[in-house]
Amino acid sequence: MLQYIVRRILLLFVTMLLTSIIVFALTQFIPGDIARLLLGREASEQALENFRDQFGLNDPLPQQYINWLTGFVTGDWGTSFSSGNPAVRPLVLERLGNSLRLTLMTLIISIPLSIVLGIIAALRENTWVDSAISLISLSVVGLPEFVTGLVLINVFALQLGWFPATALVSSDHQLGDWLRILFLPAVTATLVLLGYVSRMTRAGVIDELKKPYVRTAVLKGLPRRQVIFKHVLRNALLPTITVIALSVGWLIGGLVVIENVFNYSGLGALLVESVKQKNIPLLQAVVMITIFFYALANLIADVLYAVLNPRIRLT
């Protein structure tokens, strides 16, 4: 098991190295002269040259990549192109903290709810219960995120007044404040995940229930509850783990629409800001952090796979 985990961690490092090359290369294809785009047409040649020297834009591309990667690994993520040239790292880490809070809240709500609904639908296959769960989960998935978010704001914030309409964050917020602020954005994200996770769970449980070992366990007299929770779910949840792992990366860096609807300062909104401003150091840092969490979530999924199914780590 230890060797399996070490191999997966080494693969994570290789993935991040290749990703860094791709990210750096893609940011070099931004059209136009970055210095001219940021300083404007009226900027003097001396001002443009000073800008390029300050951010190392005159260095050869291989040297720029090495300097950037070395700095990123050692914690120096460069300085932003925005006014005042603030350091990139504190900006990204602050938004990352907000995104992690929203991700955790969403997973706490969505995973148990989706898995339970998937199990119920599987155990009531081809009944009205199964049809109702499938219809509701697929219907909410089909709704655009901004529509779901606006409906939740209108009902639970404006009419009932239970939660705030905007998810404005502050450093002095306590746990209760965070729960109230994050609830509506987390429910919006949960409704997006609900259909995928519950349908995957349903399919996995139905497939496992038809296998011979389940019939053998039932014929031996094992209680149905024990067969489901001790044997069936152990194998049925493997595909579900993959869906959840892929969702983590989306929750951290891809909630652009939800963050805009609720005016939430997350990593997705920062990514959009960096693209609009052509802020390359900030854009590179946000993309790298997002991809790192994608890779980390897949690493955790691989380890859970190995725990639930020993045959995986042996191959």
Number of C-alpha atoms within 10 A of each C-alpha: 12 8 9 15 16 11 11 18 16 11 14 16 13 12 14 17 13 10 16 21 13 11 16 20 13 11 15 11 8 12 8 8 9 19 19 18 13 16 14 11 9 7 13 12 10 9 13 18 14 14 19 16 12 11 16 15 16 13 13 9 14 9 13 16 16 12 15 21 18 13 13 17 9 9 10 15 21 21 18 20 23 14 6 8 10 13 17 20 19 11 16 20 15 13 20 22 15 18 24 17 16 26 24 16 20 24 20 13 17 23 19 12 15 25 21 15 24 29 25 18 26 23 17 15 14 10 11 11 16 19 14 12 18 18 12 13 23 19 13 18 18 11 13 13 21 16 13 22 24 17 14 19 23 14 14 15 17 14 10 10 12 12 20 18 22 18 21 13 16 9 5 7 11 9 9 8 14 18 16 14 22 25 18 26 29 25 20 22 26 25 25 22 24 25 24 20 28 29 23 23 29 28 19 22 24 19 14 18 19 10 11 9 14 18 12 11 15 13 10 9 9 12 11 12 10 12 18 18 11 11 16 21 19 16 17 23 21 20 16 23 22 19 18 20 20 16 19 23 22 19 27 27 26 19 22 21 15 25 23 16 19 21 16 24 20 28 30 27 21 21 22 14 14 21 13 10 14 18 19 20 21 27 24 22 24 26 17 18 19 22 20 18 19 20 22 18 20 22 18 17 21 21 18 15 21 18 14 16 14 12 10 13 16 9 6
